[in-house]
């Protein structure tokens, strides 16, 4: 299920690479799959697009990295 979600969000990002929600949601799916590095990368990209994304900030902190 998480692989499918990741594939779908990857397609969505290709269509609209400026939508922070796609990166955030893909990051959540990566985290659920225990792929911490990819989750961190996506949460950081979500923050790059939308610096006020508190959920992405919180997830990065929870993963032990600086937002």
Helices and strands as residue ranges (DSSP letters): H 2-15, H 20-32, H 36-49, H 54-62
